[in-house]
Amino acid sequence: MKMCIACGMPMMAIADYPLLDMSKRYCKHCAHKDGTMKTFNEKWHEVTLQYAKNYNIDNAIAKQTAYIILKKLPAWKPRY
Ligand SMILES: [Zn+2]
């Protein structure tokens, strides 16, 4: 089973892939309408909003948490 490199979501069905393209390493939630991958800042913003809403926490804390989570994923790991 593949996991989205940009958000960590398991990709179980072809419907989880952008434009139903199973050669992609990221899910449809991490893709633009044209199938290209979103940037770190776009995902960071999305995940921050999601966290603030889901856990009813302060935006600043959600932003920090989102950053830590995203940075652990293969797409956003720091490169050396
Ligand atoms: Zn994703």
PDB file of the backbone (N, CA, C, O) and the ligand in Angstrom, with CONECT records:
HET     ZN  A 101       1
ATOM      1  N   MET A   1       0.834  -1.203   0.000  1.00  0.00           N
ATOM      2  CA  MET A   1       0.000   0.000   0.000  1.00  0.00           C
ATOM      3  C   MET A   1       0.871   1.256   0.000  1.00  0.00           C
ATOM      4  O   MET A   1       1.850   1.352   0.740  1.00  0.00           O
ATOM      5  N   LYS A   2       0.498   2.196  -0.831  1.00  0.00           N
ATOM      6  CA  LYS A   2       1.262   3.437  -0.889  1.00  0.00           C
ATOM      7  C   LYS A   2       0.686   4.457   0.082  1.00  0.00           C
ATOM      8  O   LYS A   2      -0.492   4.430   0.439  1.00  0.00           O
ATOM      9  N   MET A   3       1.569   5.352   0.486  1.00  0.00           N
ATOM     10  CA  MET A   3       1.165   6.419   1.378  1.00  0.00           C
ATOM     11  C   MET A   3       1.521   7.732   0.698  1.00  0.00           C
ATOM     12  O   MET A   3       2.585   7.858   0.091  1.00  0.00           O
ATOM     13  N   CYS A   4       0.644   8.691   0.800  1.00  0.00           N
ATOM     14  CA  CYS A   4       0.910   9.987   0.179  1.00  0.00           C
ATOM     15  C   CYS A   4       2.165  10.612   0.788  1.00  0.00           C
ATOM     16  O   CYS A   4       2.295  10.697   2.009  1.00  0.00           O
ATOM     17  N   ILE A   5       3.089  11.050  -0.073  1.00  0.00           N
ATOM     18  CA  ILE A   5       4.349  11.618   0.437  1.00  0.00           C
ATOM     19  C   ILE A   5       4.160  13.020   1.017  1.00  0.00           C
ATOM     20  O   ILE A   5       5.031  13.530   1.723  1.00  0.00           O
ATOM     21  N   ALA A   6       3.030  13.629   0.718  1.00  0.00           N
ATOM     22  CA  ALA A   6       2.828  15.020   1.138  1.00  0.00           C
ATOM     23  C   ALA A   6       1.920  15.184   2.353  1.00  0.00           C
ATOM     24  O   ALA A   6       1.992  16.202   3.041  1.00  0.00           O
ATOM     25  N   CYS A   7       1.052  14.181   2.632  1.00  0.00           N
ATOM     26  CA  CYS A   7       0.171  14.311   3.810  1.00  0.00           C
ATOM     27  C   CYS A   7       0.097  13.036   4.627  1.00  0.00           C
ATOM     28  O   CYS A   7      -0.440  13.053   5.735  1.00  0.00           O
ATOM     29  N   GLY A   8       0.624  11.918   4.108  1.00  0.00           N
ATOM     30  CA  GLY A   8       0.653  10.681   4.881  1.00  0.00           C
ATOM     31  C   GLY A   8      -0.600   9.840   4.769  1.00  0.00           C
ATOM     32  O   GLY A   8      -0.701   8.785   5.396  1.00  0.00           O
ATOM     33  N   MET A   9      -1.551  10.293   3.980  1.00  0.00           N
ATOM     34  CA  MET A   9      -2.791   9.526   3.838  1.00  0.00           C
ATOM     35  C   MET A   9      -2.534   8.226   3.072  1.00  0.00           C
ATOM     36  O   MET A   9      -1.853   8.233   2.047  1.00  0.00           O
ATOM     37  N   PRO A  10      -3.086   7.099   3.575  1.00  0.00           N
ATOM     38  CA  PRO A  10      -2.948   5.858   2.808  1.00  0.00           C
ATOM     39  C   PRO A  10      -3.747   5.954   1.510  1.00  0.00           C
ATOM     40  O   PRO A  10      -4.884   6.426   1.501  1.00  0.00           O
ATOM     41  N   MET A  11      -3.144   5.504   0.431  1.00  0.00           N
ATOM     42  CA  MET A  11      -3.827   5.571  -0.854  1.00  0.00           C
ATOM     43  C   MET A  11      -4.270   4.170  -1.259  1.00  0.00           C
ATOM     44  O   MET A  11      -3.496   3.392  -1.815  1.00  0.00           O
ATOM     45  N   MET A  12      -5.509   3.874  -0.971  1.00  0.00           N
ATOM     46  CA  MET A  12      -6.032   2.523  -1.152  1.00  0.00           C
ATOM     47  C   MET A  12      -6.706   2.334  -2.500  1.00  0.00           C
ATOM     48  O   MET A  12      -6.627   1.259  -3.094  1.00  0.00           O
ATOM     49  N   ALA A  13      -7.361   3.363  -2.976  1.00  0.00           N
ATOM     50  CA  ALA A  13      -8.153   3.218  -4.196  1.00  0.00           C
ATOM     51  C   ALA A  13      -7.638   4.164  -5.261  1.00  0.00           C
ATOM     52  O   ALA A  13      -7.003   5.177  -4.966  1.00  0.00           O
ATOM     53  N   ILE A  14      -7.921   3.818  -6.492  1.00  0.00           N
ATOM     54  CA  ILE A  14      -7.487   4.671  -7.597  1.00  0.00           C
ATOM     55  C   ILE A  14      -8.110   6.063  -7.467  1.00  0.00           C
ATOM     56  O   ILE A  14      -7.561   7.048  -7.961  1.00  0.00           O
ATOM     57  N   ALA A  15      -9.247   6.127  -6.805  1.00  0.00           N
ATOM     58  CA  ALA A  15      -9.921   7.414  -6.605  1.00  0.00           C
ATOM     59  C   ALA A  15      -9.144   8.337  -5.666  1.00  0.00           C
ATOM     60  O   ALA A  15      -9.411   9.538  -5.616  1.00  0.00           O
ATOM     61  N   ASP A  16      -8.182   7.780  -4.919  1.00  0.00           N
ATOM     62  CA  ASP A  16      -7.371   8.604  -4.021  1.00  0.00           C
ATOM     63  C   ASP A  16      -6.254   9.333  -4.766  1.00  0.00           C
ATOM     64  O   ASP A  16      -5.632  10.248  -4.226  1.00  0.00           O
ATOM     65  N   TYR A  17      -6.008   8.927  -5.994  1.00  0.00           N
ATOM     66  CA  TYR A  17      -4.902   9.502  -6.770  1.00  0.00           C
ATOM     67  C   TYR A  17      -5.357  10.712  -7.580  1.00  0.00           C
ATOM     68  O   TYR A  17      -6.503  10.781  -8.023  1.00  0.00           O
ATOM     69  N   PRO A  18      -4.435  11.674  -7.771  1.00  0.00           N
ATOM     70  CA  PRO A  18      -4.809  12.831  -8.586  1.00  0.00           C
ATOM     71  C   PRO A  18      -5.055  12.408 -10.027  1.00  0.00           C
ATOM     72  O   PRO A  18      -4.238  11.694 -10.607  1.00  0.00           O
ATOM     73  N   LEU A  19      -6.141  12.825 -10.599  1.00  0.00           N
ATOM     74  CA  LEU A  19      -6.526  12.504 -11.985  1.00  0.00           C
ATOM     75  C   LEU A  19      -6.510  10.999 -12.248  1.00  0.00           C
ATOM     76  O   LEU A  19      -6.292  10.551 -13.373  1.00  0.00           O
ATOM     77  N   LEU A  20      -6.747  10.227 -11.180  1.00  0.00           N
ATOM     78  CA  LEU A  20      -6.758   8.747 -11.245  1.00  0.00           C
ATOM     79  C   LEU A  20      -5.445   8.194 -11.794  1.00  0.00           C
ATOM     80  O   LEU A  20      -5.421   7.139 -12.429  1.00  0.00           O
ATOM     81  N   ASP A  21      -4.363   8.914 -11.543  1.00  0.00           N
ATOM     82  CA  ASP A  21      -3.047   8.512 -12.038  1.00  0.00           C
ATOM     83  C   ASP A  21      -2.272   7.806 -10.934  1.00  0.00           C
ATOM     84  O   ASP A  21      -1.748   8.454 -10.028  1.00  0.00           O
ATOM     85  N   MET A  22      -2.198   6.477 -11.006  1.00  0.00           N
ATOM     86  CA  MET A  22      -1.568   5.691  -9.944  1.00  0.00           C
ATOM     87  C   MET A  22      -0.047   5.770  -9.949  1.00  0.00           C
ATOM     88  O   MET A  22       0.599   5.202  -9.068  1.00  0.00           O
ATOM     89  N   SER A  23       0.532   6.459 -10.917  1.00  0.00           N
ATOM     90  CA  SER A  23       1.987   6.605 -10.909  1.00  0.00           C
ATOM     91  C   SER A  23       2.400   7.747  -9.974  1.00  0.00           C
ATOM     92  O   SER A  23       3.583   7.912  -9.677  1.00  0.00           O
ATOM     93  N   LYS A  24       1.431   8.527  -9.517  1.00  0.00           N
ATOM     94  CA  LYS A  24       1.724   9.651  -8.631  1.00  0.00           C
ATOM     95  C   LYS A  24       2.001   9.151  -7.222  1.00  0.00           C
ATOM     96  O   LYS A  24       1.481   8.122  -6.791  1.00  0.00           O
ATOM     97  N   ARG A  25       2.838   9.911  -6.514  1.00  0.00           N
ATOM     98  CA  ARG A  25       3.198   9.513  -5.159  1.00  0.00           C
ATOM     99  C   ARG A  25       2.450  10.330  -4.117  1.00  0.00           C
ATOM    100  O   ARG A  25       2.682  10.177  -2.918  1.00  0.00           O
ATOM    101  N   TYR A  26       1.569  11.183  -4.565  1.00  0.00           N
ATOM    102  CA  TYR A  26       0.784  11.991  -3.631  1.00  0.00           C
ATOM    103  C   TYR A  26      -0.699  11.833  -3.944  1.00  0.00           C
ATOM    104  O   TYR A  26      -1.069  11.443  -5.052  1.00  0.00           O
ATOM    105  N   CYS A  27      -1.550  12.139  -2.958  1.00  0.00           N
ATOM    106  CA  CYS A  27      -2.980  11.898  -3.116  1.00  0.00           C
ATOM    107  C   CYS A  27      -3.686  13.097  -3.753  1.00  0.00           C
ATOM    108  O   CYS A  27      -3.089  14.149  -3.979  1.00  0.00           O
ATOM    109  N   LYS A  28      -4.951  12.904  -4.029  1.00  0.00           N
ATOM    110  CA  LYS A  28      -5.713  13.964  -4.712  1.00  0.00           C
ATOM    111  C   LYS A  28      -5.857  15.219  -3.851  1.00  0.00           C
ATOM    112  O   LYS A  28      -6.037  16.318  -4.376  1.00  0.00           O
ATOM    113  N   HIS A  29      -5.776  15.051  -2.512  1.00  0.00           N
ATOM    114  CA  HIS A  29      -5.896  16.223  -1.644  1.00  0.00           C
ATOM    115  C   HIS A  29      -4.643  17.091  -1.704  1.00  0.00           C
ATOM    116  O   HIS A  29      -4.661  18.258  -1.315  1.00  0.00           O
ATOM    117  N   CYS A  30      -3.562  16.505  -2.196  1.00  0.00           N
ATOM    118  CA  CYS A  30      -2.294  17.233  -2.265  1.00  0.00           C
ATOM    119  C   CYS A  30      -1.979  17.678  -3.686  1.00  0.00           C
ATOM    120  O   CYS A  30      -0.867  18.121  -3.975  1.00  0.00           O
ATOM    121  N   ALA A  31      -2.954  17.559  -4.561  1.00  0.00           N
ATOM    122  CA  ALA A  31      -2.730  17.932  -5.957  1.00  0.00           C
ATOM    123  C   ALA A  31      -3.621  19.109  -6.353  1.00  0.00           C
ATOM    124  O   ALA A  31      -4.727  19.285  -5.841  1.00  0.00           O
ATOM    125  N   HIS A  32      -3.107  19.891  -7.267  1.00  0.00           N
ATOM    126  CA  HIS A  32      -3.919  20.938  -7.875  1.00  0.00           C
ATOM    127  C   HIS A  32      -4.870  20.288  -8.877  1.00  0.00           C
ATOM    128  O   HIS A  32      -4.769  19.093  -9.156  1.00  0.00           O
ATOM    129  N   LYS A  33      -5.778  21.070  -9.405  1.00  0.00           N
ATOM    130  CA  LYS A  33      -6.739  20.549 -10.378  1.00  0.00           C
ATOM    131  C   LYS A  33      -6.049  19.956 -11.612  1.00  0.00           C
ATOM    132  O   LYS A  33      -6.580  19.047 -12.250  1.00  0.00           O
ATOM    133  N   ASP A  34      -4.866  20.478 -11.939  1.00  0.00           N
ATOM    134  CA  ASP A  34      -4.155  19.956 -13.116  1.00  0.00           C
ATOM    135  C   ASP A  34      -3.278  18.749 -12.785  1.00  0.00           C
ATOM    136  O   ASP A  34      -2.576  18.242 -13.659  1.00  0.00           O
ATOM    137  N   GLY A  35      -3.309  18.284 -11.534  1.00  0.00           N
ATOM    138  CA  GLY A  35      -2.581  17.078 -11.162  1.00  0.00           C
ATOM    139  C   GLY A  35      -1.183  17.313 -10.607  1.00  0.00           C
ATOM    140  O   GLY A  35      -0.525  16.358 -10.194  1.00  0.00           O
ATOM    141  N   THR A  36      -0.712  18.559 -10.587  1.00  0.00           N
ATOM    142  CA  THR A  36       0.610  18.830 -10.018  1.00  0.00           C
ATOM    143  C   THR A  36       0.509  18.920  -8.498  1.00  0.00           C
ATOM    144  O   THR A  36      -0.547  19.234  -7.949  1.00  0.00           O
ATOM    145  N   MET A  37       1.623  18.640  -7.832  1.00  0.00           N
ATOM    146  CA  MET A  37       1.605  18.616  -6.378  1.00  0.00           C
ATOM    147  C   MET A  37       1.579  20.032  -5.803  1.00  0.00           C
ATOM    148  O   MET A  37       2.206  20.950  -6.330  1.00  0.00           O
ATOM    149  N   LYS A  38       0.832  20.177  -4.706  1.00  0.00           N
ATOM    150  CA  LYS A  38       0.779  21.470  -4.026  1.00  0.00           C
ATOM    151  C   LYS A  38       2.120  21.757  -3.362  1.00  0.00           C
ATOM    152  O   LYS A  38       2.927  20.851  -3.153  1.00  0.00           O
ATOM    153  N   THR A  39       2.347  23.015  -3.037  1.00  0.00           N
ATOM    154  CA  THR A  39       3.598  23.394  -2.381  1.00  0.00           C
ATOM    155  C   THR A  39       3.477  23.179  -0.876  1.00  0.00           C
ATOM    156  O   THR A  39       2.386  22.980  -0.342  1.00  0.00           O
ATOM    157  N   PHE A  40       4.624  23.225  -0.211  1.00  0.00           N
ATOM    158  CA  PHE A  40       4.624  23.070   1.238  1.00  0.00           C
ATOM    159  C   PHE A  40       3.725  24.120   1.896  1.00  0.00           C
ATOM    160  O   PHE A  40       2.934  23.801   2.784  1.00  0.00           O
ATOM    161  N   ASN A  41       3.853  25.352   1.460  1.00  0.00           N
ATOM    162  CA  ASN A  41       3.064  26.420   2.079  1.00  0.00           C
ATOM    163  C   ASN A  41       1.560  26.221   1.904  1.00  0.00           C
ATOM    164  O   ASN A  41       0.777  26.544   2.798  1.00  0.00           O
ATOM    165  N   GLU A  42       1.169  25.697   0.769  1.00  0.00           N
ATOM    166  CA  GLU A  42      -0.257  25.423   0.551  1.00  0.00           C
ATOM    167  C   GLU A  42      -0.757  24.336   1.495  1.00  0.00           C
ATOM    168  O   GLU A  42      -1.819  24.474   2.103  1.00  0.00           O
ATOM    169  N   LYS A  43       0.013  23.252   1.617  1.00  0.00           N
ATOM    170  CA  LYS A  43      -0.381  22.163   2.516  1.00  0.00           C
ATOM    171  C   LYS A  43      -0.346  22.619   3.967  1.00  0.00           C
ATOM    172  O   LYS A  43      -1.215  22.265   4.764  1.00  0.00           O
ATOM    173  N   TRP A  44       0.666  23.408   4.297  1.00  0.00           N
ATOM    174  CA  TRP A  44       0.809  23.897   5.667  1.00  0.00           C
ATOM    175  C   TRP A  44      -0.440  24.691   6.066  1.00  0.00           C
ATOM    176  O   TRP A  44      -0.993  24.514   7.152  1.00  0.00           O
ATOM    177  N   HIS A  45      -0.856  25.556   5.169  1.00  0.00           N
ATOM    178  CA  HIS A  45      -2.041  26.367   5.402  1.00  0.00           C
ATOM    179  C   HIS A  45      -3.284  25.475   5.581  1.00  0.00           C
ATOM    180  O   HIS A  45      -4.074  25.676   6.504  1.00  0.00           O
ATOM    181  N   GLU A  46      -3.441  24.502   4.695  1.00  0.00           N
ATOM    182  CA  GLU A  46      -4.597  23.595   4.740  1.00  0.00           C
ATOM    183  C   GLU A  46      -4.651  22.811   6.048  1.00  0.00           C
ATOM    184  O   GLU A  46      -5.678  22.754   6.725  1.00  0.00           O
ATOM    185  N   VAL A  47      -3.503  22.205   6.378  1.00  0.00           N
ATOM    186  CA  VAL A  47      -3.451  21.360   7.575  1.00  0.00           C
ATOM    187  C   VAL A  47      -3.654  22.202   8.832  1.00  0.00           C
ATOM    188  O   VAL A  47      -4.281  21.747   9.789  1.00  0.00           O
ATOM    189  N   THR A  48      -3.136  23.409   8.834  1.00  0.00           N
ATOM    190  CA  THR A  48      -3.336  24.321   9.967  1.00  0.00           C
ATOM    191  C   THR A  48      -4.825  24.570  10.198  1.00  0.00           C
ATOM    192  O   THR A  48      -5.308  24.465  11.325  1.00  0.00           O
ATOM    193  N   LEU A  49      -5.543  24.896   9.142  1.00  0.00           N
ATOM    194  CA  LEU A  49      -6.979  25.164   9.252  1.00  0.00           C
ATOM    195  C   LEU A  49      -7.727  23.932   9.745  1.00  0.00           C
ATOM    196  O   LEU A  49      -8.618  24.018  10.590  1.00  0.00           O
ATOM    197  N   GLN A  50      -7.338  22.775   9.191  1.00  0.00           N
ATOM    198  CA  GLN A  50      -7.966  21.504   9.545  1.00  0.00           C
ATOM    199  C   GLN A  50      -7.778  21.212  11.035  1.00  0.00           C
ATOM    200  O   GLN A  50      -8.718  20.823  11.728  1.00  0.00           O
ATOM    201  N   TYR A  51      -6.560  21.405  11.508  1.00  0.00           N
ATOM    202  CA  TYR A  51      -6.245  21.140  12.911  1.00  0.00           C
ATOM    203  C   TYR A  51      -6.961  22.091  13.845  1.00  0.00           C
ATOM    204  O   TYR A  51      -7.534  21.674  14.852  1.00  0.00           O
ATOM    205  N   ALA A  52      -6.927  23.367  13.510  1.00  0.00           N
ATOM    206  CA  ALA A  52      -7.569  24.373  14.353  1.00  0.00           C
ATOM    207  C   ALA A  52      -9.051  24.044  14.494  1.00  0.00           C
ATOM    208  O   ALA A  52      -9.643  24.218  15.560  1.00  0.00           O
ATOM    209  N   LYS A  53      -9.639  23.565  13.396  1.00  0.00           N
ATOM    210  CA  LYS A  53     -11.065  23.246  13.376  1.00  0.00           C
ATOM    211  C   LYS A  53     -11.344  21.929  14.114  1.00  0.00           C
ATOM    212  O   LYS A  53     -12.206  21.868  14.991  1.00  0.00           O
ATOM    213  N   ASN A  54     -10.601  20.877  13.743  1.00  0.00           N
ATOM    214  CA  ASN A  54     -10.858  19.548  14.307  1.00  0.00           C
ATOM    215  C   ASN A  54     -10.615  19.477  15.802  1.00  0.00           C
ATOM    216  O   ASN A  54     -11.361  18.820  16.527  1.00  0.00           O
ATOM    217  N   TYR A  55      -9.559  20.161  16.270  1.00  0.00           N
ATOM    218  CA  TYR A  55      -9.195  20.038  17.676  1.00  0.00           C
ATOM    219  C   TYR A  55      -9.550  21.284  18.463  1.00  0.00           C
ATOM    220  O   TYR A  55      -9.280  21.370  19.661  1.00  0.00           O
ATOM    221  N   ASN A  56     -10.156  22.250  17.786  1.00  0.00           N
ATOM    222  CA  ASN A  56     -10.575  23.479  18.437  1.00  0.00           C
ATOM    223  C   ASN A  56      -9.425  24.126  19.209  1.00  0.00           C
ATOM    224  O   ASN A  56      -9.568  24.498  20.373  1.00  0.00           O
ATOM    225  N   ILE A  57      -8.291  24.248  18.535  1.00  0.00           N
ATOM    226  CA  ILE A  57      -7.121  24.838  19.177  1.00  0.00           C
ATOM    227  C   ILE A  57      -6.769  26.161  18.507  1.00  0.00           C
ATOM    228  O   ILE A  57      -7.225  26.478  17.409  1.00  0.00           O
ATOM    229  N   ASP A  58      -5.950  26.905  19.209  1.00  0.00           N
ATOM    230  CA  ASP A  58      -5.500  28.206  18.723  1.00  0.00           C
ATOM    231  C   ASP A  58      -4.770  28.063  17.386  1.00  0.00           C
ATOM    232  O   ASP A  58      -4.055  27.088  17.156  1.00  0.00           O
ATOM    233  N   ASN A  59      -4.962  29.033  16.529  1.00  0.00           N
ATOM    234  CA  ASN A  59      -4.361  28.973  15.196  1.00  0.00           C
ATOM    235  C   ASN A  59      -2.830  28.879  15.226  1.00  0.00           C
ATOM    236  O   ASN A  59      -2.224  28.176  14.418  1.00  0.00           O
ATOM    237  N   ALA A  60      -2.227  29.593  16.162  1.00  0.00           N
ATOM    238  CA  ALA A  60      -0.764  29.581  16.257  1.00  0.00           C
ATOM    239  C   ALA A  60      -0.261  28.188  16.632  1.00  0.00           C
ATOM    240  O   ALA A  60       0.754  27.724  16.113  1.00  0.00           O
ATOM    241  N   ILE A  61      -0.974  27.534  17.529  1.00  0.00           N
ATOM    242  CA  ILE A  61      -0.591  26.175  17.951  1.00  0.00           C
ATOM    243  C   ILE A  61      -0.833  25.195  16.802  1.00  0.00           C
ATOM    244  O   ILE A  61      -0.008  24.323  16.530  1.00  0.00           O
ATOM    245  N   ALA A  62      -1.963  25.351  16.145  1.00  0.00           N
ATOM    246  CA  ALA A  62      -2.275  24.487  15.001  1.00  0.00           C
ATOM    247  C   ALA A  62      -1.199  24.617  13.933  1.00  0.00           C
ATOM    248  O   ALA A  62      -0.810  23.626  13.314  1.00  0.00           O
ATOM    249  N   LYS A  63      -0.726  25.822  13.719  1.00  0.00           N
ATOM    250  CA  LYS A  63       0.282  26.077  12.701  1.00  0.00           C
ATOM    251  C   LYS A  63       1.593  25.371  13.045  1.00  0.00           C
ATOM    252  O   LYS A  63       2.245  24.776  12.187  1.00  0.00           O
ATOM    253  N   GLN A  64       1.955  25.456  14.314  1.00  0.00           N
ATOM    254  CA  GLN A  64       3.174  24.800  14.797  1.00  0.00           C
ATOM    255  C   GLN A  64       3.071  23.282  14.670  1.00  0.00           C
ATOM    256  O   GLN A  64       3.995  22.621  14.196  1.00  0.00           O
ATOM    257  N   THR A  65       1.930  22.742  15.102  1.00  0.00           N
ATOM    258  CA  THR A  65       1.698  21.300  15.037  1.00  0.00           C
ATOM    259  C   THR A  65       1.719  20.824  13.591  1.00  0.00           C
ATOM    260  O   THR A  65       2.338  19.809  13.272  1.00  0.00           O
ATOM    261  N   ALA A  66       1.045  21.555  12.728  1.00  0.00           N
ATOM    262  CA  ALA A  66       0.990  21.189  11.314  1.00  0.00           C
ATOM    263  C   ALA A  66       2.395  21.155  10.720  1.00  0.00           C
ATOM    264  O   ALA A  66       2.720  20.272   9.927  1.00  0.00           O
ATOM    265  N   TYR A  67       3.215  22.107  11.104  1.00  0.00           N
ATOM    266  CA  TYR A  67       4.575  22.181  10.587  1.00  0.00           C
ATOM    267  C   TYR A  67       5.365  20.923  10.963  1.00  0.00           C
ATOM    268  O   TYR A  67       6.030  20.318  10.122  1.00  0.00           O
ATOM    269  N   ILE A  68       5.280  20.545  12.238  1.00  0.00           N
ATOM    270  CA  ILE A  68       6.011  19.369  12.731  1.00  0.00           C
ATOM    271  C   ILE A  68       5.561  18.108  11.997  1.00  0.00           C
ATOM    272  O   ILE A  68       6.384  17.290  11.584  1.00  0.00           O
ATOM    273  N   ILE A  69       4.251  17.962  11.840  1.00  0.00           N
ATOM    274  CA  ILE A  69       3.707  16.781  11.173  1.00  0.00           C
ATOM    275  C   ILE A  69       4.134  16.725   9.712  1.00  0.00           C
ATOM    276  O   ILE A  69       4.584  15.687   9.227  1.00  0.00           O
ATOM    277  N   LEU A  70       3.992  17.823   9.030  1.00  0.00           N
ATOM    278  CA  LEU A  70       4.327  17.845   7.602  1.00  0.00           C
ATOM    279  C   LEU A  70       5.815  17.595   7.370  1.00  0.00           C
ATOM    280  O   LEU A  70       6.196  16.922   6.412  1.00  0.00           O
ATOM    281  N   LYS A  71       6.640  18.133   8.239  1.00  0.00           N
ATOM    282  CA  LYS A  71       8.089  17.990   8.056  1.00  0.00           C
ATOM    283  C   LYS A  71       8.574  16.551   8.207  1.00  0.00           C
ATOM    284  O   LYS A  71       9.696  16.230   7.816  1.00  0.00           O
ATOM    285  N   LYS A  72       7.738  15.690   8.769  1.00  0.00           N
ATOM    286  CA  LYS A  72       8.107  14.277   8.914  1.00  0.00           C
ATOM    287  C   LYS A  72       7.811  13.490   7.650  1.00  0.00           C
ATOM    288  O   LYS A  72       8.280  12.363   7.496  1.00  0.00           O
ATOM    289  N   LEU A  73       7.049  14.065   6.756  1.00  0.00           N
ATOM    290  CA  LEU A  73       6.649  13.349   5.541  1.00  0.00           C
ATOM    291  C   LEU A  73       7.715  13.467   4.458  1.00  0.00           C
ATOM    292  O   LEU A  73       8.419  14.473   4.364  1.00  0.00           O
ATOM    293  N   PRO A  74       7.821  12.415   3.637  1.00  0.00           N
ATOM    294  CA  PRO A  74       8.911  12.362   2.646  1.00  0.00           C
ATOM    295  C   PRO A  74       8.986  13.582   1.719  1.00  0.00           C
ATOM    296  O   PRO A  74      10.077  13.989   1.321  1.00  0.00           O
ATOM    297  N   ALA A  75       7.858  14.154   1.381  1.00  0.00           N
ATOM    298  CA  ALA A  75       7.876  15.273   0.433  1.00  0.00           C
ATOM    299  C   ALA A  75       8.524  16.521   1.030  1.00  0.00           C
ATOM    300  O   ALA A  75       9.049  17.359   0.298  1.00  0.00           O
ATOM    301  N   TRP A  76       8.490  16.645   2.352  1.00  0.00           N
ATOM    302  CA  TRP A  76       8.923  17.901   2.976  1.00  0.00           C
ATOM    303  C   TRP A  76      10.109  17.729   3.909  1.00  0.00           C
ATOM    304  O   TRP A  76      10.507  18.671   4.594  1.00  0.00           O
ATOM    305  N   LYS A  77      10.664  16.554   3.937  1.00  0.00           N
ATOM    306  CA  LYS A  77      11.836  16.335   4.791  1.00  0.00           C
ATOM    307  C   LYS A  77      12.959  17.254   4.353  1.00  0.00           C
ATOM    308  O   LYS A  77      13.177  17.455   3.158  1.00  0.00           O
ATOM    309  N   PRO A  78      13.675  17.813   5.328  1.00  0.00           N
ATOM    310  CA  PRO A  78      14.786  18.674   4.927  1.00  0.00           C
ATOM    311  C   PRO A  78      15.817  17.889   4.132  1.00  0.00           C
ATOM    312  O   PRO A  78      16.109  16.737   4.454  1.00  0.00           O
ATOM    313  N   ARG A  79      16.357  18.494   3.116  1.00  0.00           N
ATOM    314  CA  ARG A  79      17.371  17.814   2.305  1.00  0.00           C
ATOM    315  C   ARG A  79      18.748  18.249   2.743  1.00  0.00           C
ATOM    316  O   ARG A  79      18.993  19.421   3.030  1.00  0.00           O
ATOM    317  N   TYR A  80      19.637  17.287   2.788  1.00  0.00           N
ATOM    318  CA  TYR A  80      20.999  17.608   3.202  1.00  0.00           C
ATOM    319  C   TYR A  80      21.957  17.505   2.034  1.00  0.00           C
ATOM    320  O   TYR A  80      23.155  17.742   2.195  1.00  0.00           O
TER     321      TYR A  80
HETATM  322 ZN    ZN A 101      -1.862  13.781   0.350  1.00  0.00          ZN2+
END
